Amino acid sequence: MKKIILFFFVIFSFQTFAQNFFTENFNKRKEYIILTNPTVQNLKTIQYLLHAHLLDINTHKAKFVGVFYSGQKYDFNETHKYIENNDLKNFFLQEVSGHLNKNNLFEENDCSSLLKTIFENSIGIFFFGGPDIPPGIYREKNTLSVVSDPGRHYFETTFLFHLLGSSRNNSYQPLLKEKPNYLVTGFCLGMQTMNVATGGTLIQDIPSEIYNAKTPEETIKLGRKNLHRNYWHKISDDTLLMTCNLHTIKFTDHPFFGTVIKMPKQWSPRVYSSHHQAIENLGKGLIVTALSSDGKIIEGVVHKQFRNVFAVQFHPEVSALYEDMYVRKFHPDDKPMTYHNIIGKQSVKFHEKYWSHISDVLRKN
């Protein structure tokens, strides 16, 4: 009986520590980088970026803390197991609890105190891709969104509101006022959430709202360069078809990509795109840095006041962009190729430069 009690004590102690990192006796001399929605896949993504030196930081000094909301649908016990089974000494977890709904995200709420503690003890934060945001958060009726995990969106929206402020509550002083060089970046859903949190809105479905294409058959007629994910797999049973699209973007006159990332203005890099929603009205303080080739979809933003707050609509974190991992096709008649070969050397260099800038920001914080 004593052995059984001891076993459960050990397991409970591990999970309590793992889920409550910032409320335990953590080492404040370390530099912590926050990962929202720390699924096993997102941890593997960060591990790859570190191993490939795309995310080039001192891992002896910097540690990663996955922060998640108790109301999310994902089972973060899987992440606990992954960290423990792989002896990941640089990764920790923090659960945030409290009552969140679409009406209390843009104000002080049950999560505010812990979010402030997390911010004060970290140097930057990543917001990853994922499913559609509930339109009720940005005061619209759900017409074309597929919402699968509202808890995650409530949490990430209020977190970004606390960090950046919003036109939804102009009297609130954003946390970044205290540390204006703090890194806040996101990919795909991460950029959309940043926009919604600062008071912006979303296009709920690009093909139907922008191009009046209602079906996959109508959508593919728009041409490959105007598709932000692949619709061929909906009408073909070819198992090699990719669900994403690898299309080009263009930079605006804003100096972020030209001066900060140091990309030639005339370059049109090819990016990994997998979304059907996009920014409609811009949130408070956000400026457009990149557009789709036809100029209709916002592909990048940066904050007017906080220079290390920036995000993109595409996925620079996808490992297959940097290595010949597997072959895929966009069209059933295409020759199978790796993503790495499809985007080409110039676009790979663009992505490497983008990660180099993120690394530079984290090293300086």
C-alpha atoms as one frame of an Amber mdcrd trajectory, in Angstrom:
protein
   0.000   0.000   0.000   2.848   2.376   0.848   4.472   1.718  -2.543   1.234
   2.552  -4.354   0.857   5.798  -2.386   4.478   6.729  -3.134   3.980   6.003
  -6.856   0.979   8.314  -7.074   2.815  10.986  -5.091   5.716  10.971  -7.538
   3.421  11.189 -10.568   1.328  13.945  -8.998   4.423  15.896  -7.991   5.779
  15.782 -11.543   2.522  16.959 -13.093   2.060  19.725 -10.526   5.551  21.058
 -11.174   5.203  20.676 -14.937   1.896  22.547 -15.107   2.745  25.355 -12.666
   6.232  26.420 -13.627   5.860  30.146 -12.944   4.118  29.619  -9.607   6.890
  27.343  -8.325  10.451  28.199  -7.332  11.867  28.691 -10.829  15.298  30.104
 -11.692  14.777  33.805 -12.448  18.286  34.130 -13.875  17.290  32.120 -16.946
  15.660  33.605 -20.042  12.291  32.007 -20.741  10.623  31.882 -24.148   6.881
  31.237 -24.125   5.200  28.761 -26.469   1.417  28.966 -26.594  -0.551  25.816
 -27.405   2.419  23.558 -26.556   1.258  20.411 -28.300   3.732  17.615 -28.927
   3.925  18.677 -32.576   4.708  22.294 -31.669   7.466  21.175 -29.319   8.883
  18.996 -32.090   8.800  22.016 -34.393  10.831  24.107 -31.944  13.260  21.226
 -31.455  13.767  21.011 -35.214  14.348  24.762 -35.535  16.947  24.599 -32.763
  18.661  21.519 -34.210  18.821  23.126 -37.678  20.156  26.381 -36.147  17.296
  28.304 -37.714  16.318  29.373 -34.219  19.872  30.199 -33.217  19.946  30.974
 -29.510  21.894  29.886 -26.443  19.825  26.978 -25.133  21.934  26.776 -21.970
  20.654  30.205 -21.018  17.234  30.259 -22.688  14.479  27.835 -21.716  11.026
  27.229 -23.188   7.786  27.258 -21.228   4.657  25.953 -22.902   1.659  27.935
 -21.677  -1.866  26.636 -22.155  -5.404  27.229 -20.915  -7.238  24.698 -18.786
 -10.267  25.061 -21.070  -8.472  23.902 -24.236  -9.519  20.611 -25.817  -6.016
  19.249 -26.384  -4.802  16.747 -23.791  -1.587  18.330 -22.526  -0.824  15.191
 -20.547   0.571  14.026 -23.884   2.993  16.945 -23.797   3.921  16.103 -20.189
   4.736  12.559 -21.262   6.721  13.730 -24.277   8.869  16.051 -22.153   9.451
  13.385 -19.530  10.061  10.468 -21.909  12.551  12.451 -23.979  14.243  14.050
 -20.966  13.757  17.567 -22.375  15.495  19.667 -19.751  14.857  22.938 -21.618
  11.061  22.587 -21.778   8.522  23.243 -19.037   4.763  23.742 -18.799   2.416
  26.254 -17.243  -1.363  25.868 -17.060  -3.560  28.975 -16.830  -7.032  28.641
 -15.336  -9.950  31.025 -14.993 -13.296  31.889 -16.508 -13.029  33.185 -20.071
 -15.734  33.931 -22.615 -16.112  36.224 -25.618 -17.278  39.078 -23.371 -14.355
  39.332 -20.908 -11.292  38.933 -23.137 -10.584  42.657 -23.574 -10.375  43.539
 -19.900  -8.812  42.389 -16.638 -10.040  38.851 -15.970  -9.245  35.710 -13.984
  -6.091  35.080 -16.044  -4.628  38.593 -15.848  -2.415  38.175 -12.788  -0.696
  35.022 -14.039  -0.328  36.402 -17.570   1.520  39.387 -16.103   3.815  37.065
 -14.134   4.548  35.043 -17.284   5.323  38.212 -19.223   7.577  39.673 -16.541
   9.681  36.501 -16.460  10.094  35.889 -20.196  11.742  37.513 -23.209   9.368
  36.538 -26.000   6.384  34.483 -27.096   5.310  32.389 -30.100   1.714  31.941
 -31.297   1.265  28.953 -33.609  -1.181  28.032 -36.350  -4.487  26.290 -35.818
  -8.248  26.268 -36.480 -10.725  29.111 -36.948 -11.343  31.809 -34.331 -14.958
  32.100 -33.104 -16.343  35.132 -34.999 -18.202  36.214 -31.869 -14.841  37.359
 -30.471 -14.663  40.013 -33.195 -18.390  40.771 -33.043 -19.495  38.921 -36.150
 -21.950  36.122 -36.796 -20.434  32.787 -37.743 -21.116  32.313 -41.436 -18.149
  30.363 -42.784 -15.892  29.568 -39.803 -15.316  26.065 -38.446 -14.683  26.455
 -34.721 -13.324  23.406 -32.908 -11.593  24.750 -29.768 -13.056  28.052 -28.525
 -11.167  27.794 -25.225  -7.826  28.052 -26.982  -8.941  31.140 -28.897 -10.355
  32.857 -25.823  -7.030  32.356 -24.058  -4.712  33.395 -26.889  -6.875  36.421
 -27.714  -6.873  37.697 -24.136  -3.131  36.977 -23.812  -2.395  39.100 -26.889
  -4.783  41.792 -25.665  -2.880  41.963 -22.371   0.419  42.196 -24.272  -0.540
  44.706 -26.964  -3.730  46.493 -25.982  -6.702  46.969 -28.287  -9.144  49.419
 -29.818 -11.730  47.387 -27.903 -10.390  48.912 -24.659  -8.360  52.069 -25.236
  -7.982  52.762 -21.513  -5.989  49.557 -20.936  -2.204  49.931 -20.765  -0.540
  47.011 -22.613   2.130  45.005 -20.823   4.676  45.782 -23.538   4.797  49.358
 -22.269   6.977  47.887 -19.516   9.276  45.976 -21.927   8.846  47.428 -25.441
  11.565  45.193 -26.961   9.796  41.967 -25.962   9.279  39.582 -28.903   5.721
  38.721 -29.923   5.417  36.733 -33.130   2.925  34.403 -34.759   2.263  32.218
 -37.765  -1.046  31.942 -39.667  -3.642  31.708 -36.869  -1.084  33.521 -34.708
  -1.277  36.582 -36.961  -5.062  36.378 -37.182  -5.327  36.238 -33.383  -2.966
  39.202 -33.056  -5.255  41.157 -35.352  -8.457  40.168 -33.535  -6.903  40.852
 -30.113  -5.958  44.388 -31.133  -9.506  45.041 -32.371  -9.446  43.865 -35.971
 -11.726  41.515 -37.908 -11.324  38.562 -40.257 -12.442  37.424 -43.684 -14.169
  34.142 -42.794 -13.534  32.432 -46.144 -11.250  33.841 -48.831 -12.625  31.994
 -51.911 -16.267  32.878 -51.295 -15.882  36.373 -49.815 -13.070  37.683 -52.017
 -13.534  35.739 -55.255 -17.188  34.592 -55.040 -16.090  30.960 -55.432 -18.505
  28.722 -53.536 -17.259  25.208 -54.332 -13.855  23.503 -54.667 -14.460  23.251
 -58.428 -15.032  27.012 -58.668 -12.131  27.733 -56.332  -9.468  25.887 -58.342
 -10.405  27.988 -61.385  -9.004  31.016 -59.558  -5.509  29.808 -60.427  -2.729
  28.470 -58.249  -1.282  31.852 -57.276  -4.616  32.963 -55.772  -5.170  29.888
 -53.602  -4.102  29.957 -49.974  -4.546  26.236 -49.466  -5.022  23.407 -51.958
  -8.578  22.505 -52.981  -7.582  19.804 -55.481  -7.500  17.158 -52.755 -11.241
  17.757 -52.250 -12.031  16.621 -55.793  -9.253  14.113 -56.486  -8.257  10.917
 -54.679  -4.547  11.303 -55.507  -2.789  10.546 -52.197   0.247  12.679 -53.074
  -1.742  15.920 -53.221  -0.651  18.524 -50.682  -3.304  20.269 -48.608  -1.293
  23.497 -48.558  -0.232  25.796 -51.378   3.256  27.181 -52.006   2.564  30.608
 -53.502   4.480  33.861 -53.812   4.058  37.022 -51.752   5.170  40.600 -52.328
   6.535  43.152 -49.867   4.942  46.527 -49.181   6.917  49.766 -48.876   7.143
  49.327 -45.126  10.826  48.815 -44.183  10.291  45.629 -42.137  11.226  43.134
 -44.846  13.486  45.445 -46.840  15.522  47.048 -44.049  15.044  44.811 -41.007
  15.030  41.384 -42.680  17.256  42.787 -45.460  15.302  41.388 -48.404  15.480
  42.989 -51.871  12.169  44.738 -52.584  11.831  42.978 -55.939  11.987  39.486
 -54.431   8.738  37.520 -54.380   9.488  34.560 -52.113   7.353  31.445 -52.213
   5.763  30.517 -48.874   3.856  27.631 -47.282   0.217  28.657 -47.027  -2.623
  26.691 -45.425  -5.615  28.854 -44.469  -8.988  30.008 -45.723  -9.319  33.019
 -43.430  -7.377  36.286 -43.404  -7.220  39.781 -41.938 -10.079  42.033 -42.988
  -9.906  45.248 -40.901  -6.550  45.862 -39.227  -6.254  45.914 -35.445  -4.905
  48.842 -33.458  -1.247  49.608 -34.146  -0.726  47.041 -36.906   0.852  47.906
 -40.269   0.941  45.692 -43.375   4.382  44.420 -44.421   3.482  41.862 -47.119
   0.606  40.965 -49.443  -0.448  38.110 -51.697   0.610  38.441 -55.328  -2.756
  39.976 -56.294  -2.678  42.321 -53.286  -5.969  41.056 -51.847  -4.699  39.133
 -48.809  -2.507  40.509 -46.014   0.509  38.225 -45.566   2.475  40.074 -42.897
   2.088  42.736 -40.197   4.288  44.604 -37.750   3.333  46.795 -34.801   3.693
  50.544 -35.208   4.856  51.113 -31.619   6.548  47.830 -30.648   9.136  46.948
 -33.286   9.584  43.327 -32.137   5.900  42.539 -32.572   5.388  41.031 -36.016
   3.607  38.089 -37.612   2.986  36.376 -40.944   0.011  34.613 -42.491   2.200
  31.788 -43.793   4.227  29.044 -42.064   8.009  29.647 -41.905   8.271  27.030
 -39.144   7.521  24.026 -41.393  10.607  21.799 -41.409   9.984  20.421 -44.915
  10.793  23.855 -46.373  14.423  23.425 -45.363  15.073  19.773 -46.244  14.061
  17.210 -48.862  11.701  15.313 -46.582   8.963  13.914 -48.813   7.382  14.523
 -52.210   3.989  16.082 -52.871   1.957  17.514 -55.753  -0.327  20.539 -55.979
  -2.151  19.437 -59.150  -2.875  15.784 -60.059  -0.774  16.208 -63.230   2.233
  17.737 -61.457   5.526  15.917 -61.052   6.007  15.004 -57.355   8.596  17.242
 -55.670   9.664  18.162 -52.160   8.489  21.457 -50.689  12.163  22.409 -50.423
  12.680  22.030 -54.175   9.363  23.642 -55.101  10.090  26.909 -53.279  13.707
  27.078 -54.509  16.953  28.432 -53.078  15.938  32.084 -53.040  12.807  31.390
 -51.005  14.735  29.131 -48.615  17.152  32.023 -48.072  14.198  34.327 -47.332
  12.932  31.956 -44.646  16.409  31.594 -43.143  16.747  35.379 -42.936  13.377
  35.597 -41.239  14.463  33.134 -38.541  17.779  34.920 -38.225  15.926  38.100
 -37.287  13.793  36.281 -34.699  16.980  34.786 -33.242  18.658  38.184 -33.106
  15.734  39.690 -31.214  15.752  36.881 -28.642  19.518  37.079 -28.156  19.315
  40.832 -27.473  16.431  40.613 -24.994
